[in-house]
Amino acid sequence: MQSAAFITLASTQLNKQVEFYSRFLSLTPRGSTSTYAEFQLVGLKLAIFSPKANHVTEFYGGHALSAVR
């Protein structure tokens, strides 16, 4: 299925995000690993990934991770 939109979210709490979106969308992710999960909806693909530890600050505006939690 071709998607019209592709959205990616970075999260250091991948399992919590996958659990939330699974309940919210009433879907199980397609293609899920310990660092990536993907939900396919009509016209939309939602991907959630866990950034590598040395790249976390790139996704949190340069703030230390402990300040984000």
C-alpha positions as CSV (number, residue, x, y, z in Angstrom):
1,M,0.0,0.0,0.0
2,Q,1.4,3.4,-1.0
3,S,1.3,6.0,1.7
4,A,0.6,9.7,1.0
5,A,2.5,10.8,4.2
6,F,5.3,9.3,6.2
7,I,5.8,10.5,9.8
8,T,8.8,9.5,11.9
9,L,9.1,10.1,15.7
10,A,12.2,9.6,17.7
11,S,11.8,8.3,21.3
12,T,14.1,7.0,24.0
13,Q,11.1,5.1,25.3
14,L,10.2,3.1,22.2
15,N,8.2,0.4,24.1
16,K,6.0,3.0,25.8
17,Q,5.4,4.8,22.5
18,V,4.5,1.6,20.6
19,E,2.2,0.6,23.4
20,F,0.5,4.0,23.3
21,Y,0.0,4.1,19.5
22,S,-1.1,0.5,19.4
23,R,-3.9,1.3,21.8
24,F,-4.7,4.7,20.2
25,L,-4.8,3.4,16.7
26,S,-6.1,-0.1,17.6
27,L,-3.3,-1.6,15.4
28,T,-0.3,-3.7,16.0
29,P,2.9,-2.4,14.4
30,R,4.1,-3.8,11.1
31,G,7.8,-4.6,11.1
32,S,8.9,-4.0,14.7
33,T,12.3,-4.4,16.2
34,S,14.0,-3.3,19.4
35,T,14.8,0.1,17.8
36,Y,12.0,0.6,15.3
37,A,8.2,0.2,14.8
38,E,6.0,1.0,12.0
39,F,2.2,1.5,11.8
40,Q,0.4,1.5,8.4
41,L,-2.8,3.4,8.1
42,V,-4.8,4.5,5.0
43,G,-2.6,7.2,3.4
44,L,-0.2,7.4,6.3
45,K,2.8,5.5,7.6
46,L,3.9,6.2,11.2
47,A,7.4,5.1,12.2
48,I,8.9,5.3,15.7
49,F,12.6,4.8,16.3
50,S,15.0,4.9,19.1
51,P,18.0,7.1,18.4
52,K,21.5,5.9,19.1
53,A,22.8,7.1,22.5
54,N,25.3,9.5,20.9
55,H,22.5,11.1,18.8
56,V,19.9,11.6,21.5
57,T,20.6,15.4,22.0
58,E,19.8,16.0,18.3
59,F,16.2,15.0,18.9
60,Y,15.8,16.9,22.2
61,G,16.9,20.4,21.2
62,G,20.4,19.9,22.6
63,H,19.1,19.3,26.1
64,A,20.6,16.5,28.2
65,L,18.3,13.4,28.2
66,S,17.9,13.6,32.0
67,A,16.3,17.0,31.7
68,V,13.8,15.6,29.2
69,R,12.5,12.7,31.4
